[in-house]
Amino acid sequence: MGHYERLSAQDSSFVLWERRETPMHVGAIAILEAGPLATADGGIDSARIAKHVESRLHLLPRYRKRLAFTPIEGHPVWIDDAHFDLGYHLRRAALPRPGSEVELKALVARILSERLDRGRPLWEMWVVEGLSGGRFALVTKAHHCMVDGVSGMNLLTLLLSQSADEAAVAAPEWSPEPEPNALELLVAESTRRARLGGAFARSVLLAAGDPAATWAQLAGAGTAIAQALDAGLRQPGATRLNRPIGPHRRVDWLSLDLAAAKQVKQRLGGTLNDVVLATVCGALHRFLGKSHEWTTRLDYRVVMPVNMRPPGDARAGGNWVSAYFLSLPIAEHDPRRRYDAIRNATTALKDSRAAEGIDLLTQLADRVGGTLLTRLGGRVIERLQPYNLIVTNVPGPQFPLYVLGARLLELIPQLPLFEQQGLGVAVLSYCGQLHFGLIGDRELASDLGSLRESMLASFEEVEILARSQDGLKAATKKPARARREHVLRGAR
């Protein structure tokens, strides 16, 4: 019998939501020194990179699988691509030397605007030569049904090493599993549904044996789901970035000093994520304020993905995330009040069970096993549009990394855009920097560079606030011992 792997409800939702206007891939731009990968003619040894990629693919099984769909239900499943062609997925491009970041961003925008071919494994890697300063870029995109924000750069992660002396090794042999035919899929899915029914019956019997514990579990789950629905079913205000989008993209990025961001956190309280959100909020205050789009009554809603993987979970692919919904005070003029409002809101979110409730609903969709429920949930979300913006913040390594001796300088993440979501912001920390990846609809976010400048100005404003006397007052609220330690650190 042929082999297949059923996509989870969360993974399959990204397949079902994809449209021409909303390609559902996650992107990343790695900018590197050429180093030992430079060739005599000034190019990059892409053959060595290809060999390196091939040697890692056995650690990422989904990178050799393609989508198929079950009979009747039409649920997506993974099957091995019997005609897998690495040369199709690895591509080369060159900028006119010396290539600028503006030219690189234009190329990346075109790459991220194109949907991945569903008849093949859902990923690509581009080697981009010709960057100024002896640099090159690796641009990757992988479908969101394969990866989430934590696992989204897993191919790049596997190519990277802490050692500058790593060499490419021989790839282990690979042979595809046989592809199941329609009858085999139908029989296997029917059997799976019967097992689900049996498991449900057994869980009902177990619950009946301990009604008190069952009631407590149901009450807790009900509370979590109610909080999730309350957070996710509120409709936000509208802005010019929250209109129907097209298939074409603009991208931009910027880097902020991670140590400076941590200083802000230490002086104003809260978390590094609060600093990121305050930076985004201040930028939107400027950016949307230029066209007088916000009022004091505008509820500007942000969704922040939350990693639900247990500590030490090492699975290479798939999605296991929930979300927090947060209203950003973009109409607030005072940066201190903006920061405090965000810090208070994120603190309250951590005490809520909304993220747990969303995760429970996702688990329910998996246990029920029906694509219909996933489609229904997707349509409800599309109609309600419960948020204006997605902001992700993923921690990365704080030490130098290399690809076959070529040092990684910057690593910029990029998100997909959903219907009527004309802007996305992804943040990744690496080696002392916070890298912000901005992506927007080409028409709605035609002035994306202006948002980039607003981000820089907003972060500078938060830095100034933290250094000011008002900022230092927050530190005086700490216990005396913590206050003395803070002063000593500042003296150093």
N, C-alpha and C positions, 0 to 999 in steps of 0.2 A: 504493500500500500504506500502511496505517496505521503510525503511529510509536509506538514504545514504548521504555522503558529498563528493563533487567533490574536488580533489586536485587542488591547483593553478598550473599555468604553472611552477613556480619556484620549488614548492614542487615536482611536477611530474617529473621534469628533473632529480632529484636524483634517482628516481625509474628507469627511462629509461637509465641512464648512468651506472647503476650498472652492474658489471661483476664479474666473479669469482676472478679476479685479483684486482678488485677495490671495495671491500665492502664499502658501503656508510653510515657508522655509525659514529656518534660523540661520543667520549669517555671522561670519567672523572675519576680521581682517588682521592678519599678523604681518607686521613690518619688521624686517630683519636686515642685519648687516650681511653683505654677500659672503665675506670671509672665505673659507676654503671652497665654497660652492661657486665662486666666480670663475668664469672661463677666460681663455686667452683673448677672445674677441669682445670681452666686456659683458657677456651674457651670464646666464645661470645654468648650472649643470642639472637640468630637469630630469635627465635619465637617472641620476643618483637619487633624486627626490622620489621618482616613480618607484625605484627599487625599494626605497625605505618605506613608502606607503604600502607596497605589496607585502612586505615582511610583517606588517602590523595588522593586516585585515583579518587574520584568523582570530584576533582579539575582539573584533567588532562584527559578529556574524550578520547583523542586519545590513551591513554595507555590501553584502553579496546577495541580498534577497530583494525581490520585487513584490508588488502588490498583486493579489488575486482576490476574487470575491465569491462568497458562498452562494450556492443556488437558493432561490426563493427569497431568503432574507437579505442577501446582498451585503453581508458583513465583510469588511476587509480582513484579509489574512496575509501572512508572509509565506512566500515559497522561495526556494533557492532559484536564482537566475542561472539556468543551464548554459546560457550564452554570455555569461559575465565577461565584459571587456573593459579592463582597467584603463586602456587608452581613451575610451569614451569619457570617462569621469575625470581624468587628469588633463587639463587644458593649459595652453600657454597664451600669453598676451604680452605686448611690449608697448611702453609709452615712448614717445619721441624724447630722446635723451637731451638734456637732463629732465626727467619727468617730475612734475610738481605734485603736491598733495591735491591741488584742485583737479588736475587731470586724473589722478588716481580715484578721487571721489566720484568723478563723472563715470569712470569705467565701472566702479563697484555698483553704482546706481543702476547701470544697464544690466549688469550681471544679476542683481537681486530683483530686477523687474520681470525676469523670465521664469515661467513655471518649470518645474522639474518634470521630466518625461516619466509618466506613471508606468510605462512599459519596461522600465529599467530600475535598478536600485536608485533610491531617491537622494542622491548626493552628487556634488561636484567639487573639485578643487582646482583653482586657477593659479598658475605661477606667473606673476606679473613682473617683468623685467623693466629696466630703464629708469628706476627711481633715482633722483639726485642723491649725491653723497654715497655712492656705492651701495645702495640698498635695493632690496626687492620685497615683494609682498606675496603672501599666500592668502588667497581669498577662498573661503569655504562656504558652502551652503548645504544644509541637510534638512530634509522635511521634518516639520514639527511632530509628525506622527512617530518619528524615530527617536527624537531627542527632546529634552526640556532644557531650561536654563542652566541646570547643574551639569547635565550630561551633554549639553549642546555643542561643545567644542571637543568632544572626545577623540575625534581623529587627530586634531591638532595636538591634543594633550599627549596622545600616544607617540606622536612624532617628536615631541619635545623631550629634552634630557637636561639634567643638571650638569652633565659633563660636556665640555667642549671637544672631547676627543672621541665621541661615539662615531662608529662607522656603520654603514648599512650592512645587514646580515641577509643570508639567504632566506627566502620565504618558504614556509612549510607547504607541502602539497595540499591541494584542496580539490575535492570532487563534490559536485552538487548532489543533494538528496533528490530522489525521484519526485516529480511533480504529481500531485493528486489530480485525478479527473473529477468531473462533476458528480458522478455517482458516489465516489469515495468521500467527497466533501459532504454530500447530502447524508450519507450513512453516519459519518463521524459526528456531524453536528446534531443529528437526531439522538445519537447515543449520549452526547454531551448534555443535551437538554433533559434526557431521562435521568442522568446522574444529578443534575441540578435539582430536579424535583425530589429525588430521594434524599438529598442532603437537606433540602428545606423541611421535609417531613421529619427527619431526625432532629433538626434544630427545634421544631415545634414541640416534640416530645420531651426534649431536654428542658425547654423553657417551662413546660407544664410541671415538671418535677420540682422546680424551685421558683414558685411564683413571685416571692418577695424580691429575689435577686433580678429576675426578669423584669419586673416592674421598675426597679431602680435603673436598670440599663436602658429601658425604653424611655423613661422620663429624661435621663441624661441625653440620649440621642435626640429626643424631641426638642429639648432646649437648644441643642447645638444646631439642629436643622432650622428651627424657627429663627435663630439669630442669623443664620446664613441667608435665609429667604428675605429677612428684613433688610440685610445689607445689600443683597444682590438684586432686589426688585425695585429699589428706589431709582427714579429716573433723574439724571443730572440735567443741568442747564446746557443750552446749545451754544456753540461757538463756531467760527468760520472753519475750524479744523474738524468739526464733527458733522460732516455732510457726506453724501455718497462719494466714494473715491474711485479712481481709475486704476489701471494696471501699472502705471509708470511711477518711478520712485526718484527721490533725491536723498542723498545721504551726506552726513557731515559728522565730525567728531572733534573732541577736545580732550585734553589731559589736565588734571588738577593734581596738586601735590597732596599725597596721602597723609604725610606727617602734619601738614597744615590743617587738613580736615579733622584729624584726630585731636589737634589742639582746640579746634572749635568745639568738638564734642566734650572735651575735658572741662572747658571753661563755661559752656552754656548748659551742660548736662545733656542727657539723652544718649543717643547711639549714633554710630556712623551713618546708619540709614536715615536718621532724622536730618543730618547735615545734607545728605543727598537730596532728600525731599525738600528741604528749605531752599537749596540751590535751584531746584526745578521750579519751585513755587515762585521765588523771586524773579526768575527768568520769564515765567509766564505772565507775571504781573507787569513786567515791562513790555513783553512781546505782544500780548493781547491788548494791553492798555493803549498801545499806539493807535489802535483802531477803535478804541472805546467799546470793547466787546464785553467787559465785565462790569457788573454792578455789585453792590453790597449784598444783593439777594441771589447772586449766581452760585449755585451749588456745583462746583467743579470737582468731579469725582475721579479718583485715581484708583486703579487696581494694581496691587503688588503681589506677584506670585510668591507663594510660600512653599519651600521645599519640605515634603512630608517623608522623605527617605529616612529610615533609622540611621543613627550614627554607624559608620563603617559599611553601609550598603555600597557595594562595588559594582552593581549592575551597569553595563556599558550603555544601555539605551533605554528608550521609552520615557514616559511621563509619569511622575508621581508628585504632583503639586496641587496645592490648594491656593487660596487667595485671601488677601485682606482688601477691603474697600475703605477708602479714606477720602474725606472732603478736604481739598487744599484751599486755604484762605487766600486765593490769588487777588482778591479785591483789597486786601489789607495793605495799607501804605507803610506801616511801621514794621521793619524787619524783625525787631525783637518780639512783637506780638505774633507775627507770622511763625517764628521759630517756636515760641511757647505753645501756640495752638497745635502745631504739628507734633511736638513732643508729647503733649497731653493726649492727643488723639491716638498716637501709636501705642502709648502706655495702656490706654483703655482697650485697644484692640488685642493686646497680649493677654488681657484678663478675660476677654470674651471667648466664646467657643465657635465663632462664625467659621473660621478656617476648618475646624474639625467637622462642622456641619456640612460644608461643601465636600469634604473628603468622604463623609458618610454617604452622601447622595451619589458620588462617583462609584463607591463600592457597591451601592445598591444596584446601579445600572449594570455593573459587571456580574452581580449575582443573578439578577433577573435575566441577563444575557441577551436582551433584545436590542437590535439596532433601532427599532421604532422609538424606544425611550430616549436613546441618544439623539436621534433626529428631532424629536419633539423638544428636548431641552435646548438644542441648538437653535431651533426656530423661535422659541420663547426669548432667548438671549438676543437674537438678531432683531426681534421686534422691539424689545425693551431698551436695548442699548444702555445698559446700566452704568457705564463709565465713559469718561472723556479720553482717558489716557492710560496706557500701561507703562509702569516704571519697574524695571528689574534691577536688582543689585546683587551681584554674585561675587563672593570673595575669591581671589586668585592667589597664586604663590607670590611670595615676597622675596624671591631670590632669582638670579639670572637663569634663563633657560636657553637651550640651543637646539637647532635642527642640523644635524651632521656638522657641528662646529660653527654654524652661522648663528650669531647671537640674536635672540628675540628682543626687539626694542619696544614695541607697542603691540597690544592685543586689544582690538576693539570689537565689541559684540554688536549685533544688529538683530532687531525683532521683525516678525511679520506684522502687517497691518490688517485689522479686521474691518468689517463693513462700518462705514461712517467714523472710522478712527484714523484721522489724517496725520497722526503723529505718534511715534513710539520712542521711548528713551530706555536704553540699556546701559548698565554701568558694570564695569569689571575692574577690580584692583589687581595690579601686577607690578612687582618690583618698585614699590614706593610711589606709584601713580594710580590715580583714579581715572580710568578711560571711559568717557561718555560716548556712546554711539547713538546718533540721532538719525531717524529715518522718517520721511514724510511723503505724502502723496505729491506728485510733481506739480500739480495745479494748486491744490489747497495750501501747500507749504512751499510756495515759490520763493519765499524769503527765509529759507531754513538757515542760511548763513547769519541772518540777523538774530535768530534764536541762539545760535552758538555764541555770538557776542554777548547776548543777554545772560547766558549761563555764566560766562566769565565775570561779567559785572556783578551778577548776583552772588557768586562765591566770594568775590572781593568784599562785597557789602557785609556778608556774614562774618568774614575774617575780621573786618574792622570792628564789627559789633562785639566779637569775642575778645578783642584786645582792649576795648573801651572799658570805662569804669562800670557801665551798666552790665557788660558781659561778666566782669570779674565778680559782681555781686552774687551771681549764681553759685560761684565756687564757695562763697562764705556760708552757704546753707549746708555745706557738707559737715560731717562730724569733725571735731577739732583735729584728730589724728590725720584724717584724710586731707584736711586743709593744709596741715604742715607739710605733708608729703607733696602736695601739689605745688606749694611755694618752693620747696627744695628742688623739684624737677624743673620749675621755671628758672631758678637761679643757675642751674647747669646749662 
